[in-house]
Amino acid sequence: MSDRRLEIEGLSKRYGETVALREMTFDVRAGELFGFVGSNGAGKTTTMRIVLGVLSADAGTVRWDGEPVTLETRRLIGYMPEERGLYPKMKVGEQLTYLAQLHGMGAAAARRATEEWTERLGVAPRRDDEVQKLSLGNQQRVQLAAALVHDPRILVLDEPFSGLDPVAVDVMSEVLREKASHGVPVVFSSHQLDLVQRLCDRVGIVRSGHMEACGTVDELRTGGADRLVVDAPQAPSGWTESVPGVKLLGRHGTRTELELLDGTDDQAVLKAALATGPVHEFARRRPSLTELFRSVVTEGARR
């Protein structure tokens, strides 16, 4: 497999007094699915548009295989914008063939690729329909086909799962995994954090135009505060107040969820729970990506 990677280093972008990006830095490795997550307005789309050359950065560099990205390099990229980027009155098949040819494919190869991807993504029966006559979900499938039809070496996808039904999400996920298995670096943004957690090799969490945290989901989850789930049926409300270094996250029936501050002895928590009666469960729980996202964004805002 190739060791080529897409590198985004120190990107900064301002619109007047508004800072869109602040030294945005990360890389996407060959064969990797990279989840790019953040709140609306965090800078994800701006970053992707700079990679594509749609916007220019005030500072920073985008590199592919160690070299600055050029117009020729950008022909290798499959890009899927969040907003619809297709001609609404043009037929699906004609449009995909045209876009493939714009990326340098011959007419016959472009037609074959159009047939392949419309079949694969379940929109082959709609090839002769205008894009505007399709449902939003099918428009999204065609949009992905447009990003894939020219056999790209890099994939940059902005909210590719938006508006898709569960079956289409599974098809899209399979396609992205397949492209990654062939050595293509894939970066995509999504607000569906459970899907990102399940699908991605690494995740970058963005806040206010800056990369706040980046790593595998396991690395990010391990770096979070320790959490405990304690099932003590006879424990009264407030039973943890006598244990220093413990933060109550919530109580659901007889189960209490706690966060342990640095240096807190979990055995002190167990002792306090046993003092109330039997303990049916005492287990560590790692935070989900959604919980990590909330924590990173909230902590960043606090700083």
N, C-alpha and C positions, 0 to 999 in steps of 0.2 A: 504494500500500500504506500502511496505517496506520502511524504512528510510535509507537503505544502500546507500552508495555513494562511488565513486571512487575519491580518493584524490591524487593529485600530489603536493608535497611540496618541494620546494627548489632544484629542479633538476638543476645540473650544468654538463656540458660536454665540453671538449676541444679536439681538434685534433691538437696537436702541438701548434702553435701560434694562431690557429683559435678557437674562442669561439663560440660553437654551441648553448649552453644553459647557461643562467645566472639566477640562482635561480628561475626557472620556477615554478610558484605556481598557482593552481586553483583546483576546484573540480567539479565533475559532479554528480548531485543528482539523486536519484531514480525517474524514470518517467520523466526525463528531456532530451530535445534535446539541446545539447550544440554545438554551432558553433565555430570552432577553425580557425581563419582567420589570414592571414599574407602574405607578399610577398614571392616569391621563396627564399629559403635559410633562412627563418626566424626562423626555429627550430621546425616546426610542426611535420614533419616526424620523426625527431630525438626523440622528446617527445613520440610519439606513439610507436616507436620501443623500447624505454626504458620500457614503460608500459608493452609491450609484452615480455620483457626479451630478445629480439634480440640484444639489446645493453645494456651495463651496464653504469650507471651514475657514474661520479666522486664524486658526492655528492647529497644528497637529498633522498627522500623516496616516494614510491608509495604504497598506502594503499587501501584496499577494506574492507568495513565494520569495519573500525578502526584498521585492522591488516595489517602488511606488506604483499604485494602480493607474493605468492609462486608459484611454478610450478603447484600445484594443483589448485590454484586460476586461473591461466592463462588458464586452460582447460575450464573455464567458459566464456572466452572472445571470442566473434566473431570479427575477425580482417579482414579488407579488405585493402590490401596494394595499394598504388598508382600505382606501376608497376604491371604487370600481375604476379600473384603468383600461377598459375596453371600449370599442366603438359600438354604441347601443344599437345602431340601425344596420350594422354589418352582420352577415350570417356567421355563425359560430365556426364552421369548417373553413370558410374563406379567410376569416380573420386569423385563425391559428396558423394556417399555411403562410399567410402574408407575414406574420410576426416571425415565424421560423426563417423565412427567406431574408428578412431584415438582419437576422443574426448570422447570415452567411450560408445557409443551407440551400442546396439546389432544389428546384421545384418538385421533382419526384420524391426526394428524401423528405421534403417538408410535408408533402401529402401523406406519406407513409407514417411519419411521426404524428401528424394530426389524427389519423385513424387510430393509431396505437393508444394515444393518451385519452382521446374521447371514449374509446372502449374501456380503458382501464378505470377511468373516473366516472363511468356510468352516464355519460351524456352523448353517446354515439347517436341515439335516435333524434337528437336535437341539432345535429350538424347543419341542417338547412334552415334552422330558425334564426331569426334576429336575436341578438343577445337580450334586448329589452323585453322580449316576450318570455324569457325564462324566469323561474322563481329565483328568489335571492340565493337560495342554497345552490341551485344549478349554476347561477352566475359565478358563485364562488368556486365551484368545480372547474368551470371554464377558465377562470382567472388563474387557478393553479396549473391547468394545462398550458396556458400561455407562458408560465414561468418554466415549464419543463420541456416544452416541445422542441427546443433547439439543443437538447442534451447539454445543459450547463455544467460547468466545473465547480461552481459555487452557487449556493441557494440562500437568498435573503428574503424572508417572508414576513410581512407585517400583518399580524392577526389572521393567519390562514384558516383557523378553525371557527372564526366568527360566523354565526348563522347556519352552521351545519348540523344536520341531525346525527344521532349516534352512529348510524351505519356509515355515513359519509366521514365522520371523525375517524372511524376505524380504517377506512380506505386511505384517507389522508395520512394517518399515522404509519400505515404499512408502506406507503410510497416514500415517506421521509426516511424511515429506517432503511429501506432498500437503497436509496441514494447514498446515505451515509455509509452503508456496507461496501459501496463501490468507491469509497474514498472521497466523497464530496463533503466539504464542510457545510453544515446547514445551521443557519441562525434564524430563529423565528421569535416574534413577540407574541404574547398571549396573556389574557386575563384569567384563563382557565388553569389555575395553579395546580390543581390535582392532576391535570393532563400533563403539564410541564414536569411535575415531579415523577410521573410514571414514564415519561418518554425520553427525557433529556439526560445526556452524560454530564453536562455541567450547566450551571445557572448563574446568570448575572442579575443582581437586584439593583435597579437604578432609582435614584431620588434626586430631583432638582438638577438633572443634567450630569450627575456624577455617579460613577460606579461605587456603590456602598459596600457590596459584598459579592464575591465571585468564587465558585468552586463546585464540586460535586454536591448533590443534595445531601449525601451522608456527611460530607465535611462541614457543610453549613449547619446541619442539624446537630452534629457533635459539638460544634462551637457554641451552641446556645446554652442557656442556663439549664441545670438539671431540673427535671420535673418528676414528681411522684404522684401515683394514684394509690389512694388508701381507701379500702372498703372496711369501715369499722361501724357496724350497724347500731351499736349503742352509744357512739360518740355524740356528745351534744354539740350544738352550734358553738363555734369559737374555741373548740378543743385544741387548736394549734397555737393559740395566743401565748401559751406559756413556753413555746419553743422559739428561741431566738434564731433569726436568719431565715425565716420561713414566710413566704408570701402566698396568701390564699388566692387561687385562680378561679375556683368555682366549686360548687357542691351539687351533685346530681343524685338525689335519693340518698343512699348510704355511702356513696363514693365521694371522696374529697380529692380535688386536684390541687397540687401544691407546686410552687417553684422554690428551689433552694438557692439562696445566695451563696457566693463563694465562701468556702470554708465551713459550711453548715454540715453537721454530722447527721446523716440520714438515720442512724441508730437512735438518736435522740427523738426523732419523729416517731419511729417505731415504738419506742418506750412509752411516749405520750399516748399513742393510739391504743396500745395494750392496756394502759391504765384505765381506759374507758370500757374495756370488755374485749370480746374476741375480735380478731382481725382476719377477714376473709381474703383480702388481697393487699399486697404491698409491693408495688412494681414501679420501676423507672419507665418513663415514657418520653420518647424524643418528640420534639415539636414537628408538626407538618410544615410543608413549604408555605402554606397560607399563614400559619402562625409566625414563621420566621419572617415572612414578608412584612407583616404588620409590625413586628418588633424592630426590624431594620429601619423601616420608614419612620416609625414613631421616634426611635432613638436618634435618627438623623435630624428630624425636625427639632427635637429637643436641643441638640447641639447647636 
